[in-house]
Structures are given as C-alpha cells and as structure tokens.
C-alpha cells in the first residue's frame, strides 16, 4: 500500500480555475457569488462593490470595495489580476459602471456578461406614467396641473443620491425611504425620512401608504421582488405611479437570472482562451 507521500506525489492536482470579476451590489450578484463559491465552484470569483452602502451584506469570498478609477483604472485592474471574464451584476440604474465595464472589457479582450433582472410590467389596473429620468419625474411634480393644483403626499423611493431634483417641487409632502440617511441639503423642505432595507411585504406597504396618506408613488423600474409590494399597494389603493425607465443597456451578452449566468460562465471556463489561476 503506498505511503501518504507517494500517493500525494502521483495524484493529479486539481485543475486551475479561471479568475472572474463580479461587479455586484444587487441580490442577483450575491446569489451568483454563493453559487460560485459552493461545493462545485465554476471559477475563482472576486466580488467588487462600489461602497455606496456602508454596511453591505458580504458573502464569504474575496471582496473589494470602492471604485476602480474609471475605464483606465478598471482596465489596469483586469490586467493586474489576470481576470478571465467579468459579470456585470450591478443595479439596473448603475449606467456609468456598466458603460465602464463594457469599454474596459472590449479593450482588454475579456468576455463580459450583463446579469440583469427583468423590469416590472404594468397591469391593466395600474396607473403608471413612464418617464425617462428622475429629472423628468421631478418636473412633472413641479408643473403638471393634476398634481400641482394642491400639495401631494409623494412616496419617493429613488435612492438617497438622487433626491436633489425634487427641490424643484417643494410644495409637496415627501415620504422618502432609503437604506441610509440622505444629505438633508438634498431633500425638499417637507420630507419625512424612513430608513429601511427590503424586502417589504404587501401588508406593511399598505399600512405605511395608508397611514401617510400617499397620493403619488415615484420609483425606478428596478425589477425584482424585494420592493415590488409597493406597486401592488399602489394598485390596490388606486394611487398613480411615476415610473422612471431604465437606462439604455449596453450592447453585451445578457442573462436575466443567475442560472443562465452560471451556464454562461461554465461555457466560458470550458474555453481554452480563458486564463486560469
């Protein structure tokens, strides 16, 4: 019977795994990272977070926090860390990061996949007004006659860094919900702030919106289930929604869910062109 040392010497070492960068910040990114660090890892994954949230939920894996320094910084990081593929699983409205990823990966010759959940779709019972930007949503609240004839109670869920445009419509009362505290200088004068992290259920959303006498909901078309209940509550209460459309996507391969993203990575990892670690 061979000794331990002899057995070790003749055993084939495990194959090297390609190094993959996951640009995160979404539920899908966290789920993908858990899949990639499971019992049958597809690759060696590194999760990157922008650092917008001070206490993010981090998976047990290699993680970096903070920006790259634009396209050139990301390009340098890809080369320095021998990255074989990138999955852009940032928020649907993180347009600048997605653009930087597309440009840097094209220049580096690194395969890029966009992992993005589908957007919400209105039902015949919904009262949505689609607008292309947050600035347009604020202009409607400032000038549209149906909402400007008297102050409205506006439920604002657009993110803490994008409240400044609503300073142009100071006549309304705002209920603003965010994970972290916004800059008070960026809030309209009559604003109540609620700090909370989803997921939110229908009953709690109904209770909140009825208690606050909400008359208009303003939100981004983020998609997913974590914050969808507010749209169901608005439908039940007959409340109109100003829905901010997603930015134009980059022309890159796209996966609507984690399962398809893992399948794409498996295909890429099977390619002989990928660099391994």
SERO-4910 file (N, C-alpha, C, O; in steps of 0.05 Angstrom, whole numbers):
BEGIN
 pado doro    nc1    nc2    nc3   cac1   cac2   cac3    cc1    cc2    cc3    oc1    oc2    oc3
  Unk    A     17    -24      0      0      0      0     18     25      0     36     26     16
  Unk    A     13     44    -18     31     67    -20     29     85      5      9     86     18
  Unk    A     52     98     11     52    117     33     37    142     25     30    146      2
  Unk    A     32    159     46     17    183     41     33    201     21     21    213      3
  Unk    A     59    203     25     76    220      8     76    209    -20     75    225    -39
  Unk    A     78    183    -24     78    172    -51     51    176    -65     51    182    -88
  Unk    A     30    173    -50      3    177    -61      0    206    -70    -11    212    -91
  Unk    A      9    225    -52      7    253    -59     22    260    -84     14    277   -100
  Unk    A     45    247    -87     63    254   -109     51    245   -136     56    257   -156
  Unk    A     35    224   -135     24    213   -160     -4    222   -166    -15    217   -187
  Unk    A    -16    236   -146    -44    246   -150    -44    271   -167    -28    289   -163
  Unk    A    -62    272   -187    -64    295   -204    -76    319   -188    -97    316   -176
  Unk    A    -62    341   -188    -72    364   -173    -98    375   -186   -103    371   -209
  Unk    A   -114    388   -170   -139    399   -180   -133    419   -202   -114    434   -200
  Unk    A   -150    421   -223   -145    440   -245   -148    469   -235   -164    475   -217
  Unk    A   -132    485   -247   -133    514   -241   -160    525   -250   -171    516   -270
  Unk    A   -170    544   -235   -196    556   -242   -192    585   -252   -176    600   -241
  Unk    A   -206    592   -274   -204    620   -284   -214    639   -262   -231    633   -246
  Unk    A   -202    663   -263   -209    684   -244   -230    702   -257   -226    712   -279
  Unk    A   -253    705   -243   -275    721   -253   -282    744   -235   -282    740   -210
  Unk    A   -287    767   -246   -295    791   -231   -325    794   -232   -337    794   -254
  Unk    A   -338    796   -209   -367    801   -208   -371    829   -197   -364    835   -174
  Unk    A   -382    846   -214   -389    873   -205   -417    871   -192   -437    866   -205
  Unk    A   -417    876   -166   -441    870   -150   -457    894   -140   -454    916   -151
  Unk    A   -473    889   -119   -490    909   -108   -519    902   -110   -536    918   -102
  Unk    A   -526    879   -121   -554    870   -124   -558    843   -111   -539    829   -104
  Unk    A   -583    836   -108   -590    809    -97   -579    787   -116   -569    767   -107
  Unk    A   -581    793   -142   -571    773   -162   -541    769   -159   -532    746   -162
  Unk    A   -526    790   -154   -497    787   -151   -491    770   -127   -473    753   -128
  Unk    A   -505    774   -105   -500    759    -81   -507    729    -85   -492    711    -77
  Unk    A   -529    724    -99   -537    697   -104   -517    683   -123   -510    660   -118
  Unk    A   -508    698   -143   -488    687   -161   -462    680   -146   -451    658   -151
  Unk    A   -453    697   -129   -429    692   -114   -431    668    -96   -412    652    -93
  Unk    A   -455    664    -84   -459    640    -68   -457    615    -85   -446    595    -76
  Unk    A   -467    616   -109   -466    593   -128   -437    588   -136   -428    565   -138
  Unk    A   -422    610   -140   -395    607   -149   -375    597   -128   -353    588   -134
  Unk    A   -383    600   -102   -366    591    -80   -377    566    -67   -370    559    -45
  Unk    A   -395    552    -81   -408    528    -70   -390    504    -71   -365    507    -74
  Unk    A   -402    480    -69   -386    456    -69   -373    449    -95   -354    434    -97
  Unk    A   -384    460   -117   -373    455   -144   -367    482   -157   -381    490   -176
  Unk    A   -347    496   -148   -342    523   -158   -335    523   -188   -319    506   -197
  Unk    A   -347    541   -202   -342    543   -231   -316    557   -236   -301    551   -256
  Unk    A   -309    577   -219   -286    594   -223   -277    605   -196   -289    601   -176
  Unk    A   -255    620   -197   -247    635   -174   -258    663   -177   -249    678   -193
  Unk    A   -279    669   -161   -293    695   -164   -284    715   -144   -278    709   -121
  Unk    A   -283    740   -153   -278    763   -137   -302    782   -139   -309    790   -161
  Unk    A   -313    790   -117   -336    807   -116   -327    836   -112   -311    842    -94
  Unk    A   -336    854   -129   -330    883   -126   -355    898   -120   -376    895   -133
  Unk    A   -353    915    -99   -376    933    -91   -367    962    -93   -344    968    -87
  Unk    A   -385    979   -101   -378   1007   -104   -373   1021    -78   -359   1041    -77
  Unk    A   -385   1011    -56   -382   1024    -30   -403   1044    -24   -400   1061     -6
  Unk    A   -426   1043    -39   -447   1062    -35   -462   1058     -9   -473   1076      3
  Unk    A   -462   1032      1   -474   1025     26   -452   1019     47   -434   1004     41
  Unk    A   -454   1031     70   -433   1029     90   -431   1002    103   -409    994    111
  Unk    A   -453    987    105   -453    961    117   -467    941     99   -489    931    105
  Unk    A   -454    934     76   -466    915     58   -466    887     69   -449    881     86
  Unk    A   -483    870     58   -483    842     65   -463    828     47   -467    825     23
  Unk    A   -441    818     59   -419    807     43   -419    777     44   -421    765     66
  Unk    A   -416    763     21   -413    734     22   -385    727     31   -367    744     32
  Unk    A   -380    702     37   -355    692     47   -337    686     22   -335    663     14
  Unk    A   -325    707     12   -309    704    -12   -291    728    -15   -293    748      0
  Unk    A   -272    727    -34   -255    750    -40   -272    774    -48   -288    772    -67
  Unk    A   -268    797    -35   -284    820    -40   -267    845    -40   -248    848    -24
  Unk    A   -273    864    -58   -261    890    -59   -283    911    -58   -304    907    -69
  Unk    A   -278    933    -44   -298    954    -41   -286    981    -50   -263    988    -42
  Unk    A   -300    995    -67   -291   1021    -77   -289   1022   -107   -289   1001   -120
  Unk    A   -288   1045   -118   -286   1049   -147   -259   1040   -158   -240   1036   -144
  Unk    A   -259   1037   -185   -234   1029   -199   -219   1053   -209   -195   1051   -215
  Unk    A   -232   1076   -211   -219   1099   -223   -224   1101   -253   -206   1107   -269
  Unk    A   -250   1097   -261   -257   1100   -289   -249   1076   -306   -240   1055   -295
  Unk    A   -251   1080   -332   -244   1058   -351   -215   1050   -348   -209   1026   -348
  Unk    A   -197   1070   -347   -168   1063   -346   -162   1047   -320   -146   1029   -321
  Unk    A   -174   1055   -298   -169   1041   -273   -179   1012   -274   -166    994   -265
  Unk    A   -203   1009   -285   -214    982   -288   -197    965   -307   -192    941   -302
  Unk    A   -189    977   -329   -172    963   -348   -146    953   -335   -138    930   -339
  Unk    A   -134    971   -320   -109    963   -306   -115    941   -286    -99    922   -284
  Unk    A   -137    942   -271   -143    922   -251   -148    895   -264   -140    874   -254
  Unk    A   -161    894   -287   -166    869   -301   -140    856   -309   -136    832   -306
  Unk    A   -121    872   -319    -95    861   -327    -79    852   -303    -68    830   -303
  Unk    A    -78    869   -282    -62    863   -259    -71    838   -244    -55    823   -232
  Unk    A    -97    832   -245   -108    810   -230   -115    786   -248   -129    767   -240
  Unk    A   -106    787   -273   -109    764   -291   -138    755   -294   -144    731   -292
  Unk    A   -156    774   -297   -185    768   -299   -192    756   -326   -185    766   -347
  Unk    A   -205    733   -325   -212    718   -349   -240    725   -359   -245    722   -383
  Unk    A   -258    734   -342   -285    741   -350   -297    760   -329   -288    760   -306
  Unk    A   -317    776   -337   -330    795   -319   -360    791   -321   -371    788   -343
  Unk    A   -373    790   -298   -402    791   -297   -411    817   -285   -405    823   -261
  Unk    A   -425    833   -300   -435    859   -291   -462    854   -279   -482    852   -293
  Unk    A   -463    852   -252   -489    847   -238   -495    871   -221   -507    869   -199
  Unk    A   -488    895   -230   -494    920   -216   -524    926   -219   -538    913   -233
  Unk    A   -533    947   -204   -561    955   -205   -569    963   -233   -552    974   -248
  Unk    A   -594    958   -241   -603    966   -268   -599    995   -275   -598   1002   -298
  Unk    A   -596   1012   -254   -592   1041   -259   -563   1050   -256   -557   1074   -256
  Unk    A   -545   1031   -252   -516   1037   -250   -504   1040   -278   -486   1024   -285
  Unk    A   -514   1059   -293   -507   1061   -322   -478   1067   -326   -466   1056   -345
  Unk    A   -466   1084   -309   -438   1091   -314   -419   1067   -309   -401   1063   -325
  Unk    A   -425   1052   -289   -408   1028   -284   -410   1008   -306   -391    996   -314
  Unk    A   -435   1004   -316   -439    985   -338   -424    995   -363   -413    979   -378
  Unk    A   -425   1021   -368   -410   1032   -391   -380   1028   -388   -367   1019   -407
  Unk    A   -370   1033   -364   -341   1030   -360   -333   1000   -363   -313    994   -375
  Unk    A   -350    982   -354   -344    954   -356   -344    945   -386   -327    930   -394
  Unk    A   -363    955   -401   -365    948   -429   -340    958   -445   -329    944   -461
  Unk    A   -332    983   -439   -309    994   -453   -283    980   -445   -267    973   -462
  Unk    A   -279    977   -419   -255    964   -409   -252    935   -418   -231    927   -427
  Unk    A   -274    920   -417   -273    892   -425   -268    890   -455   -253    872   -464
  Unk    A   -279    908   -471   -275    907   -500   -245    913   -506   -233    900   -523
  Unk    A   -234    932   -492   -206    939   -497   -187    917   -487   -166    912   -498
  Unk    A   -195    903   -465   -178    882   -454   -182    855   -467   -166    837   -463
  Unk    A   -203    853   -484   -209    827   -496   -220    807   -476   -216    783   -479
  Unk    A   -233    817   -455   -244    800   -434   -274    796   -438   -288    816   -441
  Unk    A   -284    771   -438   -313    767   -441   -329    780   -419   -321    779   -396
  Unk    A   -351    792   -426   -368    807   -407   -397    797   -410   -408    795   -432
  Unk    A   -410    792   -387   -438    785   -387   -453    805   -369   -443    812   -347
  Unk    A   -476    814   -378   -493    831   -362   -514    814   -349   -531    803   -363
  Unk    A   -514    812   -322   -534    798   -307   -554    819   -296   -547    834   -278
  Unk    A   -578    819   -308   -597    840   -300   -625    828   -299   -635    817   -319
  Unk    A   -638    830   -276   -665    820   -273   -685    836   -291   -680    859   -297
  Unk    A   -706    823   -300   -726    837   -317   -739    860   -302   -741    859   -277
  Unk    A   -747    880   -317   -761    903   -305   -790    895   -298   -800    875   -307
  Unk    A   -803    912   -282   -831    908   -276   -848    915   -300   -841    932   -317
  Unk    A   -871    902   -302   -890    908   -323   -917    916   -311   -926    904   -292
  Unk    A   -928    937   -322   -954    947   -312   -976    928   -320   -976    916   -342
  Unk    A   -996    926   -303  -1021    911   -309  -1042    931   -318  -1038    955   -315
  Unk    A  -1064    921   -329  -1086    940   -337  -1097    956   -313  -1109    977   -318
  Unk    A  -1093    946   -289  -1103    960   -265  -1084    982   -255  -1092    997   -238
  Unk    A  -1060    982   -265  -1040   1001   -256  -1044   1028   -270  -1053   1030   -292
  Unk    A  -1036   1050   -256  -1036   1077   -267  -1007   1087   -268   -999   1103   -251
  Unk    A   -992   1078   -287   -964   1086   -289   -961   1108   -310   -974   1108   -331
  Unk    A   -944   1127   -304   -934   1146   -323   -904   1142   -326   -889   1148   -307
  Unk    A   -896   1132   -349   -867   1126   -353   -853   1152   -360   -862   1168   -377
  Unk    A   -829   1156   -348   -812   1179   -354   -784   1169   -357   -776   1149   -346
  Unk    A   -768   1184   -373   -740   1174   -379   -720   1180   -357   -698   1168   -358
  Unk    A   -726   1198   -338   -706   1205   -318   -718   1215   -293   -742   1222   -292
  Unk    A   -702   1216   -272   -711   1228   -246   -718   1257   -249   -737   1267   -238
  Unk    A   -702   1271   -265   -707   1300   -270   -735   1304   -283   -749   1323   -276
  Unk    A   -742   1286   -301   -769   1288   -313   -791   1283   -293   -812   1296   -293
  Unk    A   -786   1263   -275   -806   1258   -254   -810   1282   -236   -832   1289   -229
  Unk    A   -788   1296   -229   -790   1320   -212   -804   1342   -227   -819   1357   -215
  Unk    A   -799   1345   -253   -812   1366   -268   -842   1362   -269   -858   1381   -268
  Unk    A   -851   1337   -271   -880   1331   -272   -892   1339   -245   -913   1352   -245
  Unk    A   -879   1333   -223   -890   1340   -197   -890   1371   -193   -907   1382   -179
  Unk    A   -871   1384   -206   -869   1413   -203   -890   1428   -220   -899   1449   -213
  Unk    A   -897   1416   -244   -912   1432   -263   -938   1419   -273   -956   1434   -282
  Unk    A   -941   1393   -271   -966   1380   -281   -990   1390   -266   -990   1390   -241
  Unk    A  -1010   1398   -280  -1033   1411   -268  -1048   1392   -249  -1058   1400   -228
  Unk    A  -1049   1366   -256  -1065   1347   -240  -1052   1342   -213  -1066   1334   -194
  Unk    A  -1025   1347   -210  -1012   1343   -185  -1002   1369   -173   -992   1370   -150
  Unk    A  -1005   1391   -187   -995   1417   -177  -1018   1435   -167  -1012   1457   -156
  Unk    A  -1043   1426   -171  -1065   1443   -162  -1066   1444   -131  -1076   1463   -120
  Unk    A  -1057   1423   -118  -1055   1423    -89  -1032   1405    -81  -1025   1386    -96
  Unk    A  -1020   1409    -57   -998   1392    -49  -1005   1363    -48  -1026   1355    -38
  Unk    A   -986   1346    -57   -990   1317    -57   -973   1305    -34   -954   1317    -24
  Unk    A   -980   1280    -27   -964   1264     -9   -949   1244    -26   -960   1224    -35
  Unk    A   -923   1249    -31   -907   1234    -50   -890   1213    -36   -874   1220    -18
  Unk    A   -893   1188    -43   -876   1167    -33   -853   1164    -52   -856   1156    -75
  Unk    A   -829   1172    -43   -805   1174    -60   -786   1152    -54   -776   1150    -31
  Unk    A   -780   1134    -73   -762   1112    -69   -741   1110    -92   -739   1090   -105
  Unk    A   -727   1132    -96   -708   1134   -118   -679   1132   -111   -662   1133   -128
  Unk    A   -673   1128    -85   -645   1126    -77   -635   1152    -64   -643   1174    -73
  Unk    A   -618   1150    -44   -610   1173    -28   -593   1193    -43   -591   1216    -34
  Unk    A   -581   1186    -66   -564   1204    -80   -579   1219   -102   -567   1235   -117
  Unk    A   -605   1214   -105   -620   1225   -128   -645   1239   -118   -667   1236   -131
  Unk    A   -643   1254    -97   -667   1269    -87   -666   1299    -95   -686   1312    -94
  Unk    A   -642   1309   -102   -639   1337   -107   -659   1348   -128   -668   1370   -125
  Unk    A   -665   1333   -150   -683   1344   -170   -710   1352   -158   -724   1369   -169
  Unk    A   -719   1339   -136   -745   1345   -125   -746   1371   -109   -767   1379    -99
  Unk    A   -723   1383   -106   -723   1410    -94   -739   1430   -111   -748   1451   -102
  Unk    A   -742   1422   -137   -757   1439   -155   -787   1437   -151   -802   1453   -163
  Unk    A   -796   1418   -134   -824   1415   -128   -828   1415    -98   -837   1395    -87
  Unk    A   -822   1438    -85   -822   1439    -56   -850   1441    -43   -853   1440    -19
  Unk    A   -871   1443    -60   -898   1447    -49   -910   1421    -38   -930   1422    -24
  Unk    A   -898   1398    -45   -909   1373    -37   -897   1363    -10   -875   1372     -2
  Unk    A   -911   1344      3   -900   1330     25   -888   1304     15   -900   1290     -2
  Unk    A   -864   1297     24   -850   1274     14   -845   1254     37   -837   1261     59
  Unk    A   -850   1229     31   -842   1206     47   -820   1193     32   -824   1180     12
  Unk    A   -795   1195     43   -772   1184     29   -761   1160     44   -755   1162     68
  Unk    A   -758   1138     29   -748   1114     42   -721   1106     29   -718   1107      5
  Unk    A   -702   1100     47   -675   1093     37   -662   1075     57   -669   1073     81
  Unk    A   -641   1061     48   -626   1044     66   -609   1061     85   -606   1054    109
  Unk    A   -598   1083     74   -581   1100     90   -591   1129     89   -605   1137     71
  Unk    A   -582   1145    108   -591   1172    111   -581   1189     87   -557   1189     81
  Unk    A   -599   1204     74   -591   1222     53   -580   1248     64   -583   1253     88
  Unk    A   -567   1264     47   -558   1290     55   -583   1308     59   -598   1312     39
  Unk    A   -587   1320     82   -610   1337     87   -612   1360     67   -634   1369     60
  Unk    A   -590   1370     57   -590   1392     39   -602   1384     12   -610   1402     -4
  Unk    A   -603   1358      6   -614   1349    -20   -643   1341    -18   -655   1332    -38
  Unk    A   -656   1346      5   -684   1338      8   -702   1363      7   -695   1384     16
  Unk    A   -726   1360     -5   -746   1381     -4   -752   1388     25   -748   1371     42
  Unk    A   -762   1412     30   -766   1421     58   -785   1404     74   -780   1400     98
  Unk    A   -806   1394     62   -826   1378     77   -822   1349     70   -837   1337     55
  Unk    A   -802   1337     83   -795   1309     77   -792   1293    103   -779   1302    122
  Unk    A   -805   1270    104   -801   1251    126   -784   1228    115   -791   1217     94
  Unk    A   -763   1222    129   -744   1201    120   -749   1175    136   -751   1176    161
  Unk    A   -751   1153    122   -753   1127    135   -729   1110    126   -725   1107    102
  Unk    A   -713   1100    145   -690   1083    138   -699   1054    141   -706   1046    163
  Unk    A   -698   1040    119   -706   1012    120   -694    997     96   -688   1009     75
  Unk    A   -689    972     99   -678    954     79   -699    933     72   -710    920     90
  Unk    A   -704    928     46   -723    908     38   -712    880     43   -689    877     52
  Unk    A   -728    860     38   -754    860     24   -777    870     41   -776    868     66
  Unk    A   -797    882     28   -821    892     41   -845    876     32   -847    868      8
  Unk    A   -864    870     50   -887    855     43   -911    873     38   -911    897     45
  Unk    A   -932    862     26   -955    878     17   -969    891     41   -976    914     39
  Unk    A   -974    876     62   -988    887     85   -974    911     97   -987    931    104
  Unk    A   -948    909    101   -933    931    112   -933    955     94   -934    978    103
  Unk    A   -932    951     68   -932    973     49   -960    986     49   -961   1011     47
  Unk    A   -981    971     50  -1007    982     51  -1011    999     77  -1021   1021     76
  Unk    A  -1001    988     99  -1004   1002    125   -989   1029    123   -999   1050    131
  Unk    A   -964   1028    112   -948   1052    111   -961   1073     93   -964   1097    100
  Unk    A   -970   1065     69   -980   1084     50  -1007   1095     58  -1014   1118     52
  Unk    A  -1023   1079     72  -1049   1089     82  -1044   1108    105  -1057   1129    107
  Unk    A  -1026   1101    123  -1020   1118    146  -1010   1145    138  -1016   1166    150
  Unk    A   -993   1145    117   -981   1170    107   -998   1184     86   -990   1205     76
  Unk    A  -1021   1172     80  -1040   1184     61  -1026   1190     34  -1029   1212     23
  Unk    A  -1010   1171     25   -995   1174      0  -1015   1177    -24  -1034   1163    -26
  Unk    A  -1009   1197    -41  -1025   1201    -65  -1010   1197    -91  -1023   1194   -112
  Unk    A   -984   1196    -90   -967   1191   -113   -943   1175   -105   -930   1180    -84
  Unk    A   -936   1155   -121   -912   1139   -116   -892   1145   -139   -899   1144   -162
  Unk    A   -867   1151   -131   -846   1156   -151   -824   1135   -146   -813   1133   -124
  Unk    A   -818   1120   -167   -798   1098   -163   -784   1092   -190   -793   1100   -211
  Unk    A   -762   1078   -188   -747   1069   -211   -757   1041   -219   -766   1026   -202
  Unk    A   -755   1034   -244   -763   1007   -253   -739    988   -248   -726    979   -266
  Unk    A   -735    982   -222   -713    966   -213   -718    936   -218   -699    921   -222
  Unk    A   -743    928   -219   -749    899   -222   -744    884   -196   -735    895   -176
  Unk    A   -749    858   -197   -744    841   -174   -768    840   -155   -788    854   -159
  Unk    A   -765    825   -134   -787    820   -115   -784    836    -89   -804    839    -74
  Unk    A   -760    845    -82   -755    857    -56   -772    882    -51   -781    886    -28
  Unk    A   -777    898    -71   -792    923    -67   -817    924    -85   -828    946    -88
  Unk    A   -825    902    -96   -848    902   -114   -874    907    -99   -894    917   -111
  Unk    A   -875    901    -73   -901    903    -58   -912    932    -59   -936    935    -57
  Unk    A   -895    952    -61   -905    980    -61   -922    984    -86   -941   1000    -86
  Unk    A   -915    971   -108   -931    974   -133   -958    960   -130   -978    970   -139
  Unk    A   -958    937   -116   -983    923   -111  -1001    940    -93  -1025    943    -97
  Unk    A   -989    953    -73  -1004    970    -54  -1015    994    -69  -1038   1002    -65
  Unk    A   -999   1006    -87  -1009   1029   -103  -1032   1020   -121  -1051   1036   -124
  Unk    A  -1031    996   -132  -1053    986   -149  -1078    983   -133  -1100    991   -142
  Unk    A  -1076    971   -109  -1099    967    -92  -1112    993    -83  -1136    996    -82
  Unk    A  -1095   1013    -77  -1104   1039    -67  -1112   1058    -90  -1122   1080    -84
  Unk    A  -1107   1050   -115  -1114   1068   -137  -1095   1092   -139  -1104   1113   -148
  Unk    A  -1070   1088   -130  -1051   1111   -130  -1035   1111   -156  -1025   1090   -164
  Unk    A  -1032   1134   -169  -1016   1135   -193   -986   1132   -187   -977   1139   -165
  Unk    A   -971   1121   -206   -943   1117   -203   -928   1131   -225   -934   1128   -249
  Unk    A   -908   1147   -217   -889   1158   -237   -865   1139   -237   -850   1137   -219
  Unk    A   -863   1124   -260   -843   1103   -262   -820   1112   -280   -824   1119   -303
  Unk    A   -796   1112   -268   -772   1120   -283   -761   1096   -298   -754   1076   -287
  Unk    A   -759   1100   -325   -750   1078   -342   -720   1073   -338   -705   1090   -329
  Unk    A   -712   1048   -345   -684   1041   -343   -667   1055   -364   -677   1062   -386
  Unk    A   -641   1059   -358   -623   1070   -379   -621   1050   -402   -626   1026   -400
  Unk    A   -613   1061   -425   -608   1044   -449   -586   1024   -442   -564   1032   -434
  Unk    A   -590    998   -446   -570    978   -439   -546    978   -458   -548    986   -481
  Unk    A   -523    969   -448   -500    965   -465   -504    941   -484   -519    923   -477
  Unk    A   -491    942   -506   -494    920   -526   -475    897   -519   -454    893   -532
  Unk    A   -482    883   -497   -466    860   -488   -484    836   -484   -508    839   -482
  Unk    A   -473    812   -483   -489    788   -476   -504    792   -450   -494    805   -431
  Unk    A   -528    782   -448   -546    788   -426   -558    763   -414   -564    744   -429
  Unk    A   -560    761   -388   -573    739   -374   -593    751   -355   -587    769   -339
  Unk    A   -618    741   -355   -639    752   -337   -639    740   -310   -654    749   -292
  Unk    A   -623    718   -305   -624    705   -279   -597    692   -274   -580    690   -292
  Unk    A   -593    683   -249   -568    672   -240   -562    645   -254   -539    640   -261
  Unk    A   -582    629   -258   -578    603   -271   -566    606   -299   -547    592   -306
  Unk    A   -576    625   -314   -565    629   -341   -537    642   -339   -520    636   -356
  Unk    A   -532    658   -319   -505    669   -315   -484    647   -309   -462    648   -320
  Unk    A   -492    628   -292   -474    606   -285   -469    589   -310   -446    580   -315
  Unk    A   -489    585   -326   -486    569   -350   -467    583   -370   -450    570   -382
  Unk    A   -469    610   -372   -451    625   -388   -422    622   -378   -403    619   -394
  Unk    A   -418    624   -352   -392    622   -340   -380    594   -345   -356    591   -351
  Unk    A   -397    574   -343   -387    546   -348   -377    544   -377   -356    532   -383
  Unk    A   -392    556   -395   -384    555   -423   -358    570   -428   -341    561   -443
  Unk    A   -355    594   -415   -330    609   -417   -307    594   -405   -285    595   -416
  Unk    A   -311    581   -382   -290    567   -368   -281    542   -384   -258    533   -380
  Unk    A   -299    532   -400   -291    509   -417   -274    517   -441   -262    500   -454
  Unk    A   -273    544   -446   -258    553   -469   -228    554   -463   -220    561   -441
  Unk    A   -212    545   -481   -183    545   -477   -171    573   -477   -148    576   -470
  Unk    A   -187    593   -485   -176    620   -486   -175    634   -459   -162    655   -456
  Unk    A   -189    623   -439   -191    636   -413   -165    631   -397   -154    609   -398
  Unk    A   -157    651   -383   -133    649   -365   -141    638   -338   -162    645   -328
  Unk    A   -125    621   -327   -132    608   -302   -112    617   -280    -90    627   -286
  Unk    A   -120    612   -255   -103    618   -232    -97    592   -216    -83    593   -196
***
